[in-house]
Amino acid sequence: MAEYNELERIARQLESIEGRYEELSIRITLPEVISDSALFAKLMREHAELSELNDIAVRFRGLREQIAQAREMLDDPEMRDLAKEELSELEPRLEAAAQEARIALLPKDPDDRKNAVLEVRAGAGGDEAGLFAADLLRMYSHYADSQGWKFEIIEDGSTELGGVKESVALIQGKDVFRKLKYESGVHRVQRVPVTESSGRIHTSTATVAVLPEAEDVEIEINPSDLRIDTYRASGAGGQHVNRTDSAVRITHIPTGLVVTSQDQRSQIQNREQAMRVLKSRLYDLERQKQQSEYAGRRKGQVGTGDRSERIRTYNFPQGRVTDHRIGLTLYKIDSIINGDLAEIIDALTLAEQTALLAEEQG
């Protein structure tokens, strides 16, 4: 009975979603809605977000209807065997659809659909840490390419040796934050550095932070809280020095946050990019505060969201990558460091969904 009641609960939720999706499908065609650009954009976004759930709802309802018809056939002696055969096929499919619906109906992170600001910093380990940070930055760039996302360096912290001290990138596309949000934390590498003549394995670290890009409606900044400086942009080692002061440094006085941008052609473009990063960092500060309060009430979650948490080890001598939060080890380090992150990201997403389902079910 409990299982039946749960299916009824899922059916009611999905029925509500079908109704809302149908309502939106009509409203976005109305002239008065189309003429209101803000309302039209809002409804189109909700319509797109409900599309996958609506497809699940339609499949779920269709399976329940087929099962109901098959059960009616059980009363007919001539149709009973056929009905049993149909039920043996349909009931497992219904359970699979119910599980798909359970996951799809879990509370959504409102930031999942957003673009992301990626920050990569060298940690402990000297020059080798900088080289590893550069490897991670390339890894995320290649993964972004595989997803059809736009990857744009905003703050280039390259070193003369080809490493990275601290670099910031803006990644734009579909569900960027949803897929990359579990990457925040300390990444550790174990390998023989190119600078090591004795062949000794060296351990170094780099820190990754993934921030949802803030939207203008979410963050308002008082212009008097900003100090904006301009200077001449230059690359690693003083290369390609510009003749104009196109680089921009913005300091948010109340928090002490500093953002620089020098990779765009003009001062205006660099200022716009720097402001996008600053807004995202301010938004993330508030988000982290809320999450730390929420995390204390949650029993199961993937990691803690703490940027100081060691989340993953890349061991080159053994060819393995281990994600410590879920105990996943893959022996495909070359493809992973070249951007093949899908298996890791899918496993982390599943672990989070499993933890959320356990909490929902008591």
Backbone torsions as a table, in degrees:
resi	resn	phi	psi	omega
1	MET	NA	-39.0	179.7
2	ALA	-60.8	-41.5	-179.9
3	GLU	-65.3	-40.6	179.2
4	TYR	-62.8	-44.4	179.9
5	ASN	-62.0	-36.4	179.5
6	GLU	-66.8	-40.6	178.1
7	LEU	-63.1	-37.0	177.8
8	GLU	-65.4	-40.4	178.8
9	ARG	-62.3	-45.5	178.6
10	ILE	-62.5	-41.7	-178.8
11	ALA	-61.8	-40.7	-179.9
12	ARG	-66.0	-40.8	179.3
13	GLN	-64.0	-44.0	-178.7
14	LEU	-69.1	-33.8	177.6
15	GLU	-64.0	-39.8	177.4
16	SER	-63.2	-39.8	179.7
17	ILE	-67.3	-42.1	176.9
18	GLU	-58.0	-42.7	-179.6
19	GLY	-63.7	-43.9	-179.9
20	ARG	-66.2	-38.8	-179.8
21	TYR	-65.1	-41.3	178.9
22	GLU	-65.2	-40.3	178.4
23	GLU	-62.2	-44.3	179.8
24	LEU	-65.6	-38.3	180.0
25	SER	-59.1	-31.9	178.6
26	ILE	-80.5	-46.1	-173.9
27	ARG	-62.1	-37.4	-176.4
28	ILE	-72.2	-4.3	175.8
29	THR	-100.2	-5.6	-177.0
30	LEU	-77.2	136.0	-178.5
31	PRO	-56.5	-39.9	-177.4
32	GLU	-68.1	-26.6	176.4
33	VAL	-79.5	-44.3	-179.9
34	ILE	-60.1	-35.8	-178.6
35	SER	-74.0	-17.5	177.7
36	ASP	-98.7	94.2	-170.5
37	SER	-59.7	-39.3	-179.3
38	ALA	-66.5	-46.2	179.3
39	LEU	-65.4	-42.9	-179.6
40	PHE	-60.3	-44.2	179.4
41	ALA	-63.1	-41.5	-179.9
42	LYS	-63.0	-47.2	-178.7
43	LEU	-69.0	-36.5	177.8
44	MET	-64.2	-39.3	178.9
45	ARG	-64.8	-43.9	178.4
46	GLU	-64.9	-40.1	179.2
47	HIS	-60.3	-43.8	179.6
48	ALA	-66.4	-39.5	-178.9
49	GLU	-67.6	-29.9	-179.2
50	LEU	-87.1	-8.5	-174.1
51	SER	-57.9	-48.9	-178.7
52	GLU	-64.8	-42.6	178.5
53	LEU	-63.4	-37.5	178.8
54	ASN	-64.5	-39.8	177.6
55	ASP	-61.8	-42.1	177.7
56	ILE	-62.5	-42.9	-179.3
57	ALA	-61.3	-42.3	-179.4
58	VAL	-64.8	-43.4	178.9
59	ARG	-64.3	-43.5	-178.4
60	PHE	-62.0	-46.8	179.9
61	ARG	-63.2	-41.2	179.1
62	GLY	-61.9	-41.2	178.6
63	LEU	-65.7	-40.6	179.1
64	ARG	-64.5	-38.6	178.7
65	GLU	-65.7	-41.4	179.0
66	GLN	-65.2	-39.1	179.3
67	ILE	-66.2	-41.2	178.7
68	ALA	-61.5	-41.8	178.8
69	GLN	-65.5	-41.4	-179.8
70	ALA	-65.1	-37.3	179.5
71	ARG	-67.9	-32.8	175.6
72	GLU	-64.6	-33.1	-179.2
73	MET	-70.4	-17.1	179.8
74	LEU	-63.4	-24.5	-179.7
75	ASP	-77.2	-11.6	-179.2
76	ASP	-98.9	112.9	-177.3
77	PRO	-54.3	-34.2	-177.4
78	GLU	-75.6	-23.8	-176.6
79	MET	-105.2	-3.2	-171.7
80	ARG	-59.9	-46.3	-177.8
81	ASP	-63.2	-42.0	178.5
82	LEU	-64.3	-39.7	-179.8
83	ALA	-63.8	-43.5	178.9
84	LYS	-61.9	-39.9	179.8
85	GLU	-64.2	-42.6	179.1
86	GLU	-64.4	-42.2	-179.1
87	LEU	-64.9	-36.8	179.6
88	SER	-64.7	-23.7	178.1
89	GLU	-91.3	-39.8	-173.6
90	LEU	-76.4	-37.3	-174.6
91	GLU	-64.7	-42.6	174.2
92	PRO	-63.2	-34.5	177.9
93	ARG	-67.0	-35.6	177.4
94	LEU	-65.8	-41.5	179.0
95	GLU	-64.3	-39.6	177.0
96	ALA	-63.5	-41.3	178.4
97	ALA	-66.5	-36.4	178.3
98	ALA	-64.6	-40.9	178.8
99	GLN	-66.2	-39.6	176.7
100	GLU	-61.3	-40.4	179.6
101	ALA	-68.3	-40.5	178.9
102	ARG	-56.2	-44.9	-179.0
103	ILE	-68.6	-43.6	-178.2
104	ALA	-65.8	-26.9	-178.3
105	LEU	-89.5	-1.6	177.5
106	LEU	-61.7	151.1	178.2
107	PRO	-56.1	134.0	-177.4
108	LYS	-94.5	143.4	170.5
109	ASP	-72.8	118.1	-176.4
110	PRO	-62.1	-14.9	-180.0
111	ASP	-90.5	-5.7	-173.3
112	ASP	-55.6	-37.0	-174.5
113	ARG	-80.9	-3.2	-171.9
114	LYS	-82.5	161.2	167.3
115	ASN	-67.6	172.3	-177.5
116	ALA	-136.1	147.9	170.2
117	VAL	-100.9	122.9	-178.8
118	LEU	-105.9	125.7	177.8
119	GLU	-119.0	126.0	179.2
120	VAL	-122.7	125.7	-178.7
121	ARG	-127.7	139.7	173.4
122	ALA	-67.9	142.4	179.1
123	GLY	-112.5	-132.8	-179.9
124	ALA	-76.8	139.7	175.4
125	GLY	128.3	11.2	174.5
126	GLY	63.4	-139.7	-177.7
127	ASP	-60.6	-35.4	-178.6
128	GLU	-64.5	-34.6	176.8
129	ALA	-63.5	-39.0	177.8
130	GLY	-66.0	-39.8	177.8
131	LEU	-66.1	-38.1	177.9
132	PHE	-66.8	-40.9	177.6
133	ALA	-59.5	-39.5	177.4
134	ALA	-64.7	-38.3	177.0
135	ASP	-62.0	-42.2	179.7
136	LEU	-65.6	-41.2	179.3
137	LEU	-61.1	-42.7	177.0
138	ARG	-65.6	-38.1	179.5
139	MET	-58.3	-46.5	-179.9
140	TYR	-70.5	-32.2	176.3
141	SER	-63.7	-44.0	179.1
142	HIS	-67.0	-38.2	177.9
143	TYR	-64.4	-41.5	178.0
144	ALA	-59.9	-42.0	177.3
145	ASP	-59.3	-41.9	-178.4
146	SER	-66.0	-24.2	-179.6
147	GLN	-94.0	-3.1	-177.8
148	GLY	76.5	22.9	179.8
149	TRP	-90.6	161.2	173.8
150	LYS	-95.2	125.4	-177.5
151	PHE	-115.7	116.6	-173.7
152	GLU	-130.1	120.9	177.1
153	ILE	-73.2	127.4	178.7
154	ILE	-103.1	-42.7	-179.6
155	GLU	-126.1	111.3	-175.7
156	ASP	-96.9	110.4	-179.5
157	GLY	-106.7	38.8	-177.8
158	SER	-67.1	147.9	177.0
159	THR	-105.6	169.2	-179.1
160	GLU	-64.2	-25.4	-178.6
161	LEU	-86.1	1.1	-179.9
162	GLY	92.6	7.9	177.4
163	GLY	-93.3	-168.6	179.2
164	VAL	-134.0	128.2	173.0
165	LYS	-84.6	-51.4	175.8
166	GLU	-160.0	121.4	178.9
167	SER	-130.2	149.5	-179.2
168	VAL	-127.8	134.9	178.8
169	ALA	-130.2	148.6	172.5
170	LEU	-104.8	126.2	-179.0
171	ILE	-115.7	122.1	-175.4
172	GLN	-119.2	136.6	179.0
173	GLY	160.9	-166.8	-177.2
174	LYS	-83.2	126.8	174.3
175	ASP	56.4	36.1	-178.1
176	VAL	-61.7	-51.8	-176.9
177	PHE	-65.3	-36.4	179.8
178	ARG	-57.7	-38.2	-176.4
179	LYS	-86.6	-27.5	-174.0
180	LEU	-102.3	-7.3	-171.1
181	LYS	-64.4	-23.5	179.8
182	TYR	-81.9	-0.3	-177.2
183	GLU	-83.4	-10.8	-179.2
184	SER	-67.9	130.8	178.2
185	GLY	144.4	-170.3	-178.5
186	VAL	-92.9	125.5	176.4
187	HIS	-104.6	134.6	-176.9
188	ARG	-117.2	140.1	177.9
189	VAL	-122.0	142.1	175.0
190	GLN	-126.4	112.9	-178.9
191	ARG	-164.7	171.2	176.2
192	VAL	-88.3	114.7	-178.9
193	PRO	-64.5	152.2	177.8
194	VAL	-65.4	-21.4	-179.2
195	THR	-88.9	-1.5	-176.3
196	GLU	-96.2	111.2	-176.1
197	SER	-80.8	-22.2	-175.7
198	SER	-87.1	-6.5	179.0
199	GLY	79.2	17.9	-178.7
200	ARG	-78.4	136.3	178.1
201	ILE	-72.4	131.2	-176.1
202	HIS	-114.3	142.1	175.8
203	THR	-111.4	128.2	176.9
204	SER	-142.8	170.6	-175.1
205	THR	-135.0	161.7	171.3
206	ALA	-143.9	149.3	-179.2
207	THR	-108.8	134.0	178.2
208	VAL	-115.8	135.2	172.8
209	ALA	-128.1	130.7	177.9
210	VAL	-118.1	118.3	-176.8
211	LEU	-114.9	137.5	173.1
212	PRO	-69.3	137.0	179.5
213	GLU	-70.3	127.1	-179.2
214	ALA	-73.6	144.1	174.7
215	GLU	-95.1	153.7	-174.8
216	ASP	-56.1	-33.5	-177.4
217	VAL	-71.8	-16.2	-175.2
218	GLU	-92.6	-30.1	-175.9
219	ILE	-127.9	121.3	173.6
220	GLU	-112.4	131.1	-178.2
221	ILE	-117.6	128.5	176.6
222	ASN	-74.9	120.7	-178.4
223	PRO	-53.8	-29.2	-179.7
224	SER	-71.8	-12.5	177.9
225	ASP	-86.0	-0.2	-174.5
226	LEU	-111.1	140.8	167.2
227	ARG	-116.6	121.2	-175.2
228	ILE	-114.8	120.8	178.5
229	ASP	-116.2	146.8	174.9
230	THR	-119.7	150.3	180.0
231	TYR	-157.3	172.5	-178.0
232	ARG	-80.9	128.6	-179.3
233	ALA	-74.4	147.1	176.0
234	SER	-151.3	153.9	179.4
235	GLY	-90.8	-170.9	179.8
236	ALA	-60.0	131.0	178.1
237	GLY	73.0	17.0	176.4
238	GLY	80.4	19.5	-179.7
239	GLN	-76.5	164.1	179.7
240	HIS	34.9	57.5	177.9
241	VAL	-67.5	131.1	179.3
242	ASN	-80.3	154.7	178.4
243	ARG	-86.7	-11.5	-179.5
244	THR	-121.3	160.7	179.4
245	ASP	-83.2	75.8	-175.9
246	SER	-92.1	-21.9	-179.2
247	ALA	-73.8	148.2	-175.7
248	VAL	-128.8	136.6	173.3
249	ARG	-123.1	122.6	179.8
250	ILE	-114.2	127.0	177.1
251	THR	-111.6	125.0	175.5
252	HIS	-90.9	103.8	-169.0
253	ILE	-59.4	-43.2	-177.6
254	PRO	-62.0	-34.0	-177.0
255	THR	-104.7	-17.3	-176.6
256	GLY	81.0	4.8	178.9
257	LEU	-66.7	136.5	179.1
258	VAL	-124.6	130.5	179.2
259	VAL	-128.2	135.2	175.8
260	THR	-123.2	152.8	175.0
261	SER	-148.0	128.6	-178.8
262	GLN	-140.7	4.3	-173.9
263	ASP	-88.7	-8.2	177.9
264	GLN	-88.2	164.8	-173.9
265	ARG	-74.1	-30.5	-174.6
266	SER	-123.5	161.5	177.7
267	GLN	-63.3	-39.0	-179.9
268	ILE	-61.3	-45.5	179.8
269	GLN	-64.5	-41.2	179.0
270	ASN	-65.3	-37.4	177.8
271	ARG	-64.7	-42.8	178.9
272	GLU	-61.6	-43.7	179.6
273	GLN	-64.6	-43.3	-179.9
274	ALA	-63.0	-38.7	178.6
275	MET	-66.4	-35.5	177.6
276	ARG	-62.9	-42.8	179.8
277	VAL	-68.4	-42.5	-179.9
278	LEU	-60.6	-46.2	178.8
279	LYS	-60.4	-39.8	179.7
280	SER	-66.3	-37.7	178.6
281	ARG	-68.6	-39.7	177.8
282	LEU	-66.5	-40.9	177.0
283	TYR	-62.8	-39.6	-178.7
284	ASP	-68.2	-34.4	176.9
285	LEU	-58.8	-45.6	178.6
286	GLU	-67.6	-39.7	179.7
287	ARG	-63.6	-42.7	179.3
288	GLN	-63.6	-37.9	178.8
289	LYS	-62.5	-44.9	179.3
290	GLN	-66.7	-39.8	-178.6
291	GLN	-68.1	-35.1	179.8
292	SER	-65.7	-34.9	176.3
293	GLU	-70.0	-40.7	-179.4
294	TYR	-68.8	-39.6	-176.7
295	ALA	-61.4	-32.3	179.0
296	GLY	-65.0	-22.4	-179.8
297	ARG	-95.3	-9.0	-177.4
298	ARG	-98.9	135.8	179.5
299	LYS	-85.7	-43.0	-175.4
300	GLY	-118.0	125.2	174.2
301	GLN	-159.1	156.2	178.4
302	VAL	-80.4	106.2	-178.6
303	GLY	70.7	-173.7	-178.0
304	THR	-113.9	-9.3	-173.6
305	GLY	82.5	0.6	179.7
306	ASP	-76.0	124.6	-177.8
307	ARG	-66.4	-16.5	-178.7
308	SER	-89.8	-1.7	-178.1
309	GLU	-76.5	130.1	175.6
310	ARG	-76.2	117.5	-173.4
311	ILE	-106.8	-27.9	-171.8
312	ARG	-152.3	144.6	176.3
313	THR	-121.1	133.0	176.8
314	TYR	-109.8	103.8	-177.0
315	ASN	-103.2	103.3	-175.5
316	PHE	-71.9	-41.0	179.6
317	PRO	-57.8	-36.2	-179.7
318	GLN	-96.2	-2.4	177.2
319	GLY	66.0	27.5	-174.8
320	ARG	-123.3	153.5	173.4
321	VAL	-124.5	128.5	-178.8
322	THR	-121.8	125.9	172.4
323	ASP	-96.5	113.7	-170.7
324	HIS	-73.2	-20.1	-176.9
325	ARG	-71.7	-33.9	-177.5
326	ILE	-120.1	5.6	177.7
327	GLY	66.9	29.3	-178.8
328	LEU	-92.4	127.1	175.6
329	THR	-123.6	127.5	178.8
330	LEU	-123.3	134.4	178.9
331	TYR	-98.7	65.4	-179.5
332	LYS	-149.7	49.6	-172.1
333	ILE	-62.3	-35.8	-178.0
334	ASP	-63.4	-43.9	-178.8
335	SER	-72.7	-34.3	179.5
336	ILE	-66.4	-47.1	-178.2
337	ILE	-67.4	-15.4	175.3
338	ASN	-96.5	13.5	171.8
339	GLY	105.9	3.1	-180.0
340	ASP	-84.6	77.4	-174.8
341	LEU	-100.0	-1.4	-171.4
342	ALA	-56.9	-45.0	-176.7
343	GLU	-64.1	-40.0	179.1
344	ILE	-67.8	-46.6	-178.3
345	ILE	-64.5	-40.6	177.6
346	ASP	-63.0	-40.6	-179.7
347	ALA	-66.6	-40.4	178.3
348	LEU	-66.1	-40.6	177.9
349	THR	-62.7	-44.4	179.4
350	LEU	-62.8	-41.0	179.7
351	ALA	-62.5	-41.4	178.8
352	GLU	-66.6	-42.0	178.9
353	GLN	-63.6	-40.9	179.5
354	THR	-62.5	-42.3	179.1
355	ALA	-65.0	-41.4	179.2
356	LEU	-65.9	-41.0	177.7
357	LEU	-62.0	-40.7	179.3
358	ALA	-62.0	-40.2	178.8
359	GLU	-67.7	-41.0	-178.9
360	GLU	-63.8	-34.3	-174.9
361	GLN	-92.9	7.9	170.9
362	GLY	102.6	NA	NA
